[in-house]
Amino acid sequence: MPPNKRIAVWMSEKKLQKINWQELVTVCDKHGFEVFKLDLNRSLEEQAPFCVLLHKLTDIIASANQGDIRSMEIINEVEKYLERNSTITVLDPIPNVKQLLDRYNCYSIIQATNLHSYGVFTPPFCVLRNEDLDIIKDQLKNSLVTFPFICKPILGHGSRQAHEMSIIFNEKYLIDCKTPCVAQSFINHNAILYKIFIVGDKHCFVERPSLKNFQASQRESIHFDSSDVSKADSKSRLSVLDPDDVVKERWQPDPKVMEVIANTLRKSFGMDLLGIDVVIDKSTGRYGIIDVNAYPGFGSVSGYDGFPNFFDAVLDCISKKVTSN
């Protein structure tokens, strides 16, 4: 195998166990590539040469952002190696992944696109860093964030805490906002979420359970784990519609609009492996983008499930990028 046809793969041991490594090896071989597991505890120079880095470094990047010394060293070493070897194709570029890990930054990028001309929006949001309730009230008002709203950690990936969220229904329970956080207006969407999975110029979308409809009220805040609510086989009580909300007909996603969302955000984030969470406003039929994820799983039940010939799609994407470099 020529040295310029080697793919280095790095992801955590937990994620490696979820994929069919032999299937990946077979598909890589079919496309003319050799694949190996990169060891970040060894010198990258020793493991070279390779022409592609396929990674899921989000957990390490997140730990580095939180001040973990070893994680900072690893990311620094990888980035320096890639600077010295600029011909290596990286899925996805580390600076682009970094910008996606910050939810406020992520929503700001979506808001700056032209998706609004297709009836697509990201619900009003703001970042809350202060514990002073009067300041929080002013920030919510100035950013048009309405009750109920979802309180999300600023860090979008890389830790269990990234999925720990709260629904705040009124001013009395603003004390439940765990600052720093991002507050985002809740959009009623009949407990249905659509996940768009992107691999290069290909995409597909699947339906998942989601939060039921809520109204502003005097009730206490609800705390939940978003990954539990939206799993394919989730049986969360938070996903069960109230009797008044059960409808025979519902909005159906337009494949053309989903394609526009996929193509626009792939370009805006400069990434080829993305997951996009989309809801359809039950009242208006508008499409709301509520989250974007870097590299959502890898051919496992935790992500990209239902993506036809996933490994082939990844290798098609890699082949095109290597050829164009």
N, C-alpha and C positions, 0 to 999 in steps of 0.2 A: 504493500500500500504506500503510495507516494506521501511524503511528510506533509504536503499541503492539502491532504484529504483526511486529516484527523480532527475529530470533534471532541472537545473536552466538555464533560458534563459535571456540574456541581449542583447538588441540592442536599438537604439534610438527610441523615440516615432514615428518619421517619418517613420522609417523602420518597426516598429511594425504594423503600419497602412496599410502597403502594403502586409502583409501576411494574410493568412486565419488561424487565431489562432485556431478556432474550429477544423479545419481539422488537425492541428498539434496535438491538444489534443487527437483527435480520433486515429490518427496513433500511438502516444505514448502509449495510452491505449492498443491498439492492440498488441504492442510489450512488454507490461508489465511494462510501465514506467508512472510515474506521472510527469507533466511538470508545472512549475510556472515561473512567471516573476520576476527576481531578481531586487531588489531595491538597487541601489548603494549609496543611501543617508541614508540607514539604516545599522546597523551592520550586517555583513555577518553571524556572529555567531547566531544572532537571527533567521535568515532564514534557518539555517542548521537544519538537515543534508541534503546533496545532494551528489550524486555520480558523476554527470556530470555537467560541465559548458560549455554551448553552447553560444558563444558570438560573437558580432561584435563590438569590442572595438577599432577598428582602428581610429575612429574619436577622441576618448579620448586620445589614445596613441599619435596621431599626435599633439594634443593640448599640451600634456605634453612635447613633444619634442620641442615645440616652446615656452616653459617656462610658460604655464598657471599653476598657483599654485594649483587650485582645481583639475585639471586633473592629476597633478603629485601626489597629495594626494590619489586620487581614485585608480590609477594604483598601487601605492605603497601598499595601503591597500589590494587590490586584490591579489597582488603577495605574500605578507606576509601570507595571509590566505591560499593560495595554498601551500606555503612552509610548513605550520603547518599541512596541510591536504593533504599529498602527494599522497594519494590513489585516489584523485578525477581525473577523466578523463577530460581533457580540449581540446575542439575543437575550435581553435587550440592553442597550447602552446604560451603564450604571448611573450617569447623571440624569437620564430620563426616568429611570426607576426611582431615584431619590425624590424627584419633584412630585411623583405620584403618591409617595408615602404620606405626604402632608394633605389632609382632606381639604383644608381651606384653599390651598394652592390648586388642588385638583379641581374643585368646584369653580374657582376663578378662571381656570383654563377653559372649562366647558362653557362658562358664561361668555367668554370672549369669542366663541365660534359663531358661525352664521346659522346654527341649528334652529334658532328661534323662528327663522323664516319658514321652517317646515313644521311649526307647531310643537317644537321640542324645547324643553327648558330644564334648568336645574332649580329646584324649589329655593325660595329666599333663604339666605344663610348668613351667619356672621361668626366670628371667633370670639369666645368669651375667655378672658384671661384674669379678670378681676373678680373677687368674691363679694364686692360691694353690690348689694341688690339694686340700689338706685342706678348705679352705672350699668348693670345688666339690663334693667328695664329700658334705659335710654338706647342701649346698643340694639336691642331687639326691635324697638320702635323705629329707629333710624334705618335698619336693614330690612324692614317690612316682614320680619319673622313673626308669625302669628301662632297663637295657641290652637291646638296642641302642637308642640314641636319636639323633634328628637334631638337629644343631647348625645353627641358622638365624640369619642376621643380624637384629638387632632391626628395622632398617628394612625394611619389607615391600615397598616399591615404589620406583620412581623412579631406579633405577640397576641396572647389570648385576650389581653385587655383591649385590643383594637376592636373587638366585637362586642364589648360590654357597653350597652346603651341604655338610655332612659327616655320615657315619654313624659313630658311635663305639660300639665293641663291648665295651669293657672298660676298667677303671681305668688300665691301663698307657698307653693312648693318649688319656687326658683332656688331655694336652698339646696335642692337635690342636684343642681348642676355641678358636676365635678370638674371644676376649672383646672387647667385650661381645656377647653373643649370647643367643638363646633356645634352651634345650634342651627337646625334646619327645619323649616315648616313641614309638618306632616301632611302628606297628600293622601286622601282617601282613594283606595284603588281596589276595593273589593277582595282584599287578601290574596291578590295574584301579582307575582313578580316575574319579569322576563329577564333571563340572563343571556346576554349576547356573548358568545365566545369567538375571539378573533385569533386566527393563525395566519399571519401575512395577509395576502389578498383574499383569503377565504374566511367565511364566518358562518355561524349558525346560531339559532336561539332556542332556548328551552323554557318551559313554564315551571315555576316553582311556587310553593306556598309562601305567603307573606303575612304581614300584620293586618288584622281586620280594620274596619273603619272606626274612627274615633272622632269625638267632638270636644270642643273646649268645655270644661265642666269643673266642678269643685272636687273631683275625685283625687285621690293620692296618685303620686307618680308611679309609673310601671317601669321596672328594671328588667332587662332581658339580654340574652346573648343572640345577636343577629345570625350567627352561623347555625344555631340550633333551630331558629324559626324558619329559615329558608332552605334547610336541607331537603333533598328530593323526597325523603320519606318522613318528613317532620309531621308530628301529631300535636303540635303545640296548641294549647287552648287559646293562645293569642291569635291564631289563624282562623278560628271558627266565627263566621259571620253571625251577627245578631239576626233574629228572625225578620226584622224589618228591612234588612239589607240584602236578603237573599233574592236574587233576580233570575228570571229564566233566560234573558238575553244579556250579553255583556259585550263590552268593546273587544274587538279582535285586533291583534297587532297587524299592521300593514307591512309585509315583507320589504317593500320599497323604502319605507321610512326607517325600518331597522337597518337596512343596508346603508342608507345615508348616515345614520348614527355611527355605524361601524367604521365606515370609510373616513368620516370626518374626524373621529376621535383617534383613530390609528395615526392619522397625519398630524393632528394637533399635539399628541403626546410623543410622536416619533418612536412608536413601539410596535412590535409585531405580535406580541403575545399579551392579550388583554381580555379582561372580563368586564362587562358593563351591566349594571343593574338598572333596569327600566321598569317604571310603573305607568299605568294609564289612568289618568284622573277620571274617577267614576262620573263626575258631573260634566266635564268638558270634552273628554276624549283626547286631551293633550298628553304628550309623552313626557314624563319626568325622569331625568337621569338622577338617581340618588346615590350611586357609588360607581367607582371604576377601580378595578383590581389588577395589579401586575401579575401576570403568569398564574392564573387561578387554577392550581393543580397541574397535573401532568399525566393525562391519560388515565386518571384515577377517578374514583367515585366522588372525590372532593372537588373536582373541577373538570371541565371539558367533557363531562359525561354526555353522550348523545352526539358528540362531534364525529362525523363519519371519517374513518381512516385517519385518525388523529396523527399518528406518527408519520404517515405519508405526507400529510399536510405540512408538518414541521420540516420534513426533509425537502419538500418542494420549495418552501420558503427559504431554507438555508441555501439550497442549490442556486436559486435566483440571486441571492445576495452575494454569494461567493463569486459567481460568474460576473456580476456587475462591478465587483471591486477591482 
